[in-house]
Each structure stands twice: as structure tokens, then as C-alpha cells.
């Protein structure tokens, strides 16, 4: 117990010094955005954006906002073979992201970033199609070489699952070098970015189903956890969803890293306005599209970037269990126990064999 407390304290300190600095630096890159406005002008702009996006049909019929999935025209490139008792192949998949911004005023700027108009994923495939888990990375991540180290890919593969590592909009190979455009202080970019993320993930799922996958589930870390939960309010065909150290409120993160301005009252008003403006892409704004037994939230006791309260709120909204480990957001000490709980859930719902859950 003493060692666990020491590790939790170390992980929390690392989150504060490294993670928060990374968030602040990333959020302030777009200097011409609403982040440079004063409190009153910010509220006026946020209200105008909210009025444009906050329409009842976007909540009662999410596909009117997020679109219907189509099988993409994909190009595949072999990366390497997987050897061992359960051999397979690693492929990189790329396809045109068939995304069009909903809001005309942001269209030219958004689509002007040509790298972002190509969606991509790295696929770890068995010789015959298996159930698939799509892995969704966190903020300012997504490089495959990094993600293969952050996720326990060999362990997941050995459970009998195929793995697809997706890249979020404006991240890794989809991002102009040195910039962080999503999420953005410009709430229009943030909203459209989540629309594109959901469209790309559903296109990837359609591709994998067309290949023969019997089921598709999703796991996501941090920003990817937010996205995995959002997808679980939109796509009823999703087999399972596991947000890990998830962000539940972008407004809370903006407040925590000091991006709100003015008096405490003015900052509180901005926080409420951001929550309201982003409701159309919030994982907490719609009822779950999948049953609670197919959803699990994993949080970290020492998390100082998306503290444990984010995970608690998400678990409450989905009526799902919350598993915790004693590390932090970045130094995830003790997460193996949480992944074992995920494995047991996958066995309970029939995604993997029961004997694999006990391995």
C-alpha cells in the first residue's frame, strides 16, 4: 500500500508538470481564435455557435448530424508479418475522409488542411477475420510507433481480437507539423473535428465488417476515451466501448489549465457556455446506444489531467462499471488489473472465449 501511494503521488506530479504544460501549449497555438477575445465577446461568439449547432434533430436522430457510414475506398500497405503461435499481418490502411463541414464559415479553413483529408489506421489482422477492437489515441498522439507502445497490442491480439489503430483528425500523419488544431479554442473546429472523427471511425468499422469481422468494439484513451464514449451514443451496432482515463468535459479541461479569462464569475459563465456549445458532440448529452453491460470506464486515481471525476460521470451516464488503477494519466501504474477487468467483460458478452478471460 505504501508503494502504491508513492507511485500514485509520482504519477500525479508527472501529470501536473508534463501533461498540463502540453495541453496549454497545444490549446494556444491558433492565435487568431476566440481564445484572444475578452469575456463578453467570448460569450457572444459561443452563443452564436451554439445557436447554429444545437438543434433538436441532432440529438433525437444523431445520423442527421454525424452521417451514415459507408465502406471507404481503401488502400492497404503491408508493414510486417506477425510470427508466433497466432500469426498474422500488420497493414496500414488509408482512405479519403468523406467529410464536409456542417458550418459554411469554417469550411475553407477546415478543408484547406489537405493532410487531414486522408483517414488512416494501422491494422493487426489474424489470418482469418476476428472480432475487432478499434483503438483511439489521446491528444497530440496517434503516431503508430508510439501507440504500439502505449497500448498492450500483443496482449489484445493474443486474446483473439484483430486490432485497428485509428488516427483522429488533425493528429499524427493527419496534422500540419507543429500544430494542434483539434480540439481547438475555436469551438467550430472542435465540433467539426468530432463529427469527422465519428464519420471516419464508422467508415473504418464498415470496412472491417465488409472484410468479415463479426463484431466491432472500441477502446480510447483520454481524448480517445471521449470519442469512444461519443461513438457509443451514436452507433447501436457497436459491440462494446471502453473509455480509459477519459475526458468527459472539454470545458472542465479548459478551466483546469487556465484558458478561461476574467473574474471568477466571468470564467464560470464561459465554462457554462462552452459546455452548452459543445453539447452536440458531448458523450453525456445523448442516451447510450449500447447496453451498460457492453460499456466499461477505466479511470486513474492519480490522474491530474482528466481527474477521476471525469470517469465517474461517464460511468454514471452509461450506467456502467468503473474500474480504477492507482497510477496517473500518463504514468499508468497498475493498469494491468483494469485491462484484466476489460478482458473479463469481453468474455461475459461473448467477444472472446471464456478460457481466454482466465489466461
Rosetta blueprint (number, residue, H / E / L):
1 X L
2 X H
3 X H
4 X H
5 X H
6 X H
7 X H
8 X H
9 X H
10 X H
11 X H
12 X H
13 X H
14 X H
15 X H
16 X H
17 X H
18 X H
19 X H
20 X H
21 X H
22 X H
23 X H
24 X H
25 X H
26 X H
27 X H
28 X L
29 X L
30 X L
31 X L
32 X L
33 X L
34 X H
35 X H
36 X H
37 X L
38 X L
39 X H
40 X H
41 X H
42 X H
43 X H
44 X H
45 X H
46 X H
47 X H
48 X H
49 X H
50 X H
51 X H
52 X H
53 X H
54 X L
55 X L
56 X H
57 X H
58 X H
59 X H
60 X H
61 X L
62 X L
63 X H
64 X H
65 X H
66 X H
67 X L
68 X L
69 X L
70 X L
71 X L
72 X L
73 X L
74 X E
75 X E
76 X E
77 X E
78 X E
79 X E
80 X E
81 X E
82 X E
83 X L
84 X L
85 X L
86 X L
87 X L
88 X E
89 X E
90 X E
91 X E
92 X E
93 X E
94 X E
95 X E
96 X E
97 X L
98 X L
99 X L
100 X L
101 X L
102 X L
103 X L
104 X H
105 X H
106 X H
107 X H
108 X H
109 X H
110 X H
111 X H
112 X L
113 X L
114 X H
115 X H
116 X H
117 X H
118 X E
119 X E
120 X E
121 X E
122 X E
123 X E
124 X E
125 X E
126 X E
127 X L
128 X L
129 X L
130 X L
131 X L
132 X E
133 X E
134 X E
135 X E
136 X E
137 X L
138 X L
139 X L
140 X L
141 X L
142 X L
143 X L
144 X H
145 X H
146 X H
147 X H
148 X H
149 X H
150 X H
151 X L
152 X L
153 X H
154 X H
155 X H
156 X H
157 X H
158 X H
159 X L
160 X L
161 X L
162 X E
163 X E
164 X E
165 X E
166 X E
167 X L
168 X L
169 X L
170 X L
171 X L
172 X H
173 X H
174 X H
175 X L
176 X L
177 X L
178 X L
179 X L
180 X L
181 X L
182 X L
183 X L
184 X L
185 X L
186 X L
187 X H
188 X H
189 X H
190 X H
191 X H
192 X H
193 X H
194 X H
195 X H
196 X H
197 X H
198 X H
199 X H
200 X H
201 X H
202 X H
203 X H
204 X H
205 X H
206 X H
207 X H
208 X H
209 X H
210 X H
211 X H
212 X L
213 X L
214 X L
215 X L
216 X E
217 X E
218 X E
219 X E
220 X E
221 X E
222 X L
223 X H
224 X H
225 X H
226 X H
227 X H
228 X H
229 X H
230 X H
231 X H
232 X L
233 X L
234 X L
235 X L
236 X L
237 X L
238 X L
239 X L
240 X L
241 X E
242 X E
243 X E
244 X E
245 X L
246 X L
247 X L
248 X L
249 X L
250 X H
251 X H
252 X H
253 X H
254 X H
255 X H
256 X H
257 X L
258 X L
259 X L
260 X L
261 X L
262 X L
263 X L
264 X H
265 X H
266 X H
267 X H
268 X H
269 X H
270 X H
271 X H
272 X H
273 X H
274 X H
275 X H
276 X H
277 X H
278 X H
279 X H
280 X H
281 X H
282 X L
283 X L
284 X L
285 X L
286 X L
287 X L
288 X L
289 X L
290 X L
291 X L
292 X H
293 X H
294 X H
295 X E
296 X E
297 X E
298 X E
299 X E
300 X E
301 X L
302 X L
303 X L
304 X L
305 X L
306 X L
307 X L
308 X H
309 X H
310 X H
311 X H
312 X H
313 X H
314 X H
315 X H
316 X H
317 X H
318 X H
319 X L
320 X L
321 X E
322 X E
323 X E
324 X E
325 X E
326 X L
327 X L
328 X L
329 X L
330 X L
331 X L
332 X L
333 X L
334 X L
335 X H
336 X H
337 X H
338 X H
339 X H
340 X H
341 X H
342 X H
343 X H
344 X H
345 X H
346 X H
347 X H
348 X H
349 X L
350 X L
351 X L
352 X L
353 X L
354 X H
355 X H
356 X H
357 X H
358 X L
359 X L
